[in-house]
């Protein structure tokens, strides 16, 4: 099980990562298609069924999360799939719900995976993910990056996009 926390990115977060000795791993541009079900609304059950396109790769992900105090604990399954996945999912009774795009820079820092995200229409975020460690470890890393507990974002990108869409902003 992984634990992660997401926050609004403080100004200069990538420069701070470099100054602290974080290793930049890669940059990717993603298209994320979130699916939902008529029989079970995943947005209400803390589940995500997603197809993520990174360059020429398609990844199918199912994630079930629990949010406690701004920290997400998640069970996640992910596999590479082919072009037919969208048709397969729609034929199986789920539908495309939300599509969003982001640029993500991955870093390795203090045993964590740190992602700096620029999400179209939503802004800049930083996510810290640990496979082993504590909530205190997450918040310590966030603090090192210049983010405070008040900067923590409890909503998911699909949730934020859904709210933006409902308000007429997207």
PyMOL commands that set and color helices and strands:
alter all, ss='L'
color gray80, all
select helices_A, chain A and resi 13-19+42-44+85-91+135-144+149-151+157-166
alter helices_A, ss='H'
color red, helices_A
select strands_A, chain A and resi 2-8+23-37+47-54+57-68+71-81+94-109+112-119+123-130
alter strands_A, ss='S'
color yellow, strands_A
deselect
rebuild
show_as cartoon
